[in-house]
Amino acid sequence: MTPVELSRTVLHAVRCAVDEGQLSVVVPERVVVSEPGAGGCGEYATNVALQLARAAGKPPRTVAEILRPRLIAADGIEDVVVTGPGFLNFRLGQEVDPLQDLVREIRAQGQRYGHGGALAGQVVTLRVPYEVRAEVVADAVVRIVATQGGRATVEHRGGRAAVQHHGGRAAVEHGELVELRPVPAPEDPAPLGPDAARWALLHPAPHDRSRITADHLVQREGNPLFRVRYAHARVRSLGRGAARLGFAAEPGPLDATGADTAVTPALQAPASQAPALQAAALHTPLSDYPRILTAAATHRAPDRLARHLVTVADAVLPFLTCVLPIGEEKPSAAHRARLALAEAAGTVLAGGLSLLGIDAPEHL
């Protein structure tokens, strides 16, 4: 929090006290905050309580105590201490790193990261033809809708029963009726195997023709499914490698600085620069995942999820080269933080693939 932001926070606290009738003063146009004087503490202090005391008809310390609870509750302020005749002293909280917070959130929620209540209480009936692509799309939509608190049921065109894919039970349901008519598969995808077949049918938008070709089986960069599954397998491999080196993932700063960092000058440059260059590119797709999942559920469009998993994989793969120590490097807090970020991406990839009904292998 900057001095300007802190000044605005103090002014807001004064306005609230006036609006609630605890102070009867004219709210000043600005409040000056500066370094604490003799007997003060924290990073900043203000004498606003002394300035308002006469107009308020109260002792300065009383005015300060009226403002103190409101200031402590403000974001970015760790503590407020009243000293001397009524000076307010501020100890600010540590700067919040949004990427660290995101990693912690994903670690806490696991594969439920991105789940929400956008469709809570809604029942959707998916009417599909007897056709393999429509069946596969409907199956994925059922899972994705459930992540947002809704329930999707499937009925085949010409039938009246709606099969509820939830909890292993079948039931007849009534609700919103959605016609799912993706462009039919040009041929039987079964020879591709279950995972590649599902990807071939789900990755294209419903109005696009799916490709049932052996390209989905080739292990190379030009195959999006391979990149997604390879990125997940690489993350799991790094976790096993870290365990052999005696360290585990822990969110924190990604920079290779700190007391426990021991690297040679030749090795320090790539290890310290790569995270800074790659983390921002990885932050966006990870933080966007809940929005994409909600959109996929709302629009009954698993292709949106499939394409986003490719985006996550393409962002995390370059980052993985700097996760483990290189050469004579010793495992540091930075390596633990990088592993935590990589594992967060792996969690998103595994969760997304699971919703599509595709396996996320530990080895590839």
N, C-alpha and C positions, 0 to 999 in steps of 0.2 A: 504494500500500500504506500503510495507516494504522499508527501505532505499535503498536496492539493486534494487528493482523495480523502485523506484524514480530516482536513478542514471541512469538506462537504459533509462527512459523516457526523462531525460534531454539530454542524448547523442543523442537520436533519434531527438529531437528538433534541436540540433546543426547540425546534418546531413541534415535535411530538409532545414535549413537556408542556408547551404553551397550549396546544390543541386539547390536551387532556386536562387542562386546568391546574396543573401542578406549579406552573410558573406564569406570572402575569407580567410579561415584558414584551418589548418590541424586538423581534428577532433581528439580530445584526445582519448586515449584508455579507460580512466575511468574518472568519475566525482565524487568528494567527496561531500556527503551531510551530514550535522550534525545539531545539535540543533542550533537555531538562537542565535547570540551573542547579545551584548548590542544594543538596538535600533531596533532589529529584531522582527519578529512576526511569528505566525503560529507554525507548528510542526517541520519543517525542513527548512534549508537554504543552499545555495551553492554560492561560489564565482567564478563560472565558467566564468561569464562575465568579471570579472577582469583579469582572466588568458588569455582570448582570445583577450582582447582589443588591446594590442600592435600589435599582428600579424594581426588583422583585420583592424588596422589603424583607429579605432573609439573609442570614449570615452566609458568607461565601462557601463555607464547607457544606452547609445545607443544600445550597444550589448544586454543588459538585456531586453530592450524594444522590440528588434527584436525577442528574444526568448519567451517573455511572452505570446503572443497570442497562440502560439503553445502549450505551457505548460498548459494554462487554458483549452484548448480543450481536453486534455488527460483525459482518464477515471481515476477516483479516486482522481483527483485534484479539489478542490472546488474553490480555488483562488490563485493568485500569486501576490505578492506585491514586488516592487523594493524599497529597502531602502539604505541609505548611498550612497557610491560612485557607487554602482551597484550590491548589494547583491540581489539574488532572494530568496524570502521567500515563503514557501508553506503552505497553509492550505488545509489539505486533507479532502475529503468527508467521510461521515460515511460509515462504512463497509456495503456492500449490503448483505442482507440475501436472498439467492435465493428462499427459501420457502415462505418468506413474499411476494416477488415479484410475485411468482406463484399464491399465494392466491389472490393478488390484480388483477392479470390478469384475473383469472377465475371470480372474482366478477364483473369486468368491462364488460366482454364479455357474461356472463351468459351462457345459453345453446348453444350459438354460439362458445364457446371455442372449439378449435380444428378444426374449419372450416377454409378452405384455398382455394388456387387456383391451386392445383396440376393438376386438370383436366379441367382447364378453357378453354372454347371454344370447348370441346370435346362432341360429341353426340354418345352415345352407344346404340345399339339396342340389347335388351335381347330377345333371342328366347327361349321360354319355351314350354314344353308339357302341355296338359290339365291335370294337376295333382296338388293336393293341396300343397305339399311341394314346388314344383317348383314355384307355384304362390306366396306363402308366401315369399320365398327367393327373388324372383324378386321384390316384393313390397318393401322389406327392402333395396335392392340394389339401387332402384330408389332414395330413401331418402338419402342413404349414399353417392352416387355419387354426389348428389346435394350439399352436404356439401363442396365438393372440387371444386365447380364451374362448374361441368359437368352436362350434361342432359342425363338421361337414359330413353329409351322408351321400351315398351314391345310388342312383337308380338308372337302369338301362332304358333307353328309349323304347317305348312300347310296353314297359312294365310299370306296375304301381308300387311295388315294394321298394323302400329305400334301405339299403344296407348300411348300417352305422358302423364305421371302422373305429371303434372306440372301446377300449376295455375288453376286447374279444367278444363283444355281444352284437347281436343284430336286432334292430328295432325299426319300426315305421315312424318316421318323423315328418313334421310339416314345418315349412319355413320358406325362406327365399329360394326361388328356383333359378338355377344358373345352367345354361346350356354350354357344355364343353364340347367344342367341335374343332380340335386342332386338325391341320392338314394331315390326312392319313399317312402312315409310314409307307414308303414305296415298295417295301418288301419285308419279309420276316426278319426282325433283328436278332432272333435267338442265337444264330451262329456267333455273334459277337461276345456272348457270355452275358450274365445278368447285369454287371456293372456298366460295361461299355454300351450295352443295349439301352439301358435306362438313360445314360448320359446322351446318347445319340438322339433319343426321343424328347428329352427335357431341355437340353441346352438351347436349341433354336426357339424363337418365338412361335406361338401356336400357328400364326398365319404363314410361317416359313416352312419350306419342305425340309424334312430331316434327311440327313445323309446316312445311309446304312452301308458304311464302307469299313475296310480293314484299317483305315487311318486311325480309328479310335483305339486300336490295339497297339499301335507303334509307340515305343518308349523314346520319344524325342520331344524337343521343345515346341515343335509345331502342333502337338496334340494337347489341347487345353486340359482334357481330363488327366493326362499324364502329369502336367505341371501341377495341378491341384493335389493329386495324390502323392507326387514326389515331394512337394513342399511339406506336406504333413509328415511323410516318412522321414524326411531330413530333420525336422524338428524333433521327432521322437529319438532319432539317432543321436542328436546333440545332447539330449537329456541323458541318454545312456553314457555318452562320452564324459559329460560333466560328472556323473556319479563315479566313474572310474578315477577321475581327477580329484575327487573328494569335495565337490561343492554342488550346491543346489540353487534353484532359481529363487531370487528375492527382488521384488521391485525396488528401483532406486535410480539414481542418475546413471546415464549410459556412458558418460565421459570416462576415459581412462586416467582419472586423477584421484588422488587420495593417498593416505598413508600406507595402504596395503597394496599399492600398485608398484610392481617391480618389473620393468621392462628395459630392454636395451634401446638406445636411441634409434637404431635401424628399424626396430620392430614397432616402436611406439606410434609412428605416424599413421600407418594404415589402421591400426587398432583403435586409435582415438578419433580419427576423422570419419571413418565409415559410418559409425552409428549416428553421428550428427547429420550426415548427408541422407541416410536412409530412413531414420526414425519418422521424420515428418511425412514421408511418402507412405509409410505403413500406418501412421496414426489415423489418417483420413478413412481408408477403407475399413479399419477396425471399428472406428466410432460410427461409421455409416451403417454397419451391419444391422442394428435394430431397425433403422428406418427402411432398409431394403427388405428385411423380413416382414415388416408390417405391410409394405406395399405389395409384396408377393402374396400375402394372405388376403389383402383387401381386393386385389385385382385377379385373384386365382391364377397367378402367373409364376410357376416355379422356375421358368427360364430366367427371371430377374435374379433369383437366388443363385442359380448356376453360374450366370455370367459374373456375378459379384464375387463368387469364390475364386474365379480366375483372376480377378483384380487383386484379391488378397494374396493369392499365391505369387503373382508377378511382383508384388511389393515386398514380400517377405524373403523371397529367394536370394536377392543380392545382399540382404542384411545378414543372412546366416553365416557368411564367411568370416564374420568378426565376433561370433558368439564365444567360441572356445579360445583359450590362450594359444598363441602361436610361438613356436620355437622355445625360447627360454622364458617366455612370459610366465608369471605366476598368476593363479586364479585370484581375481580381485572382486571388489564390490561391483565394479563396472561389468565384469563378466557375468556375475549373478543377475544383474539387472537386464543385461542383454538376453540371457537365457529366459528370464521371466517374460520379456516382450515376445520372444520367439514362440514360447509355449502358449502365450495368449493367442497368437495367430494360429497355431496348431489347433487350439480348442475351437476357434471359429470355423476352421476348415473341417474338422471332424464333425462338429455339430451340423454344419450346412450339408455335408455329404450324407449324414444320417437322415436328415429330413427328405433328401432326394431318394433315399432307399439305396444308397451306394456305399460300399465298404470303404473305410479309411484305414488302410493297412499300416502296421507298425514298421514293416520292412517292405522295400520295393526294389 
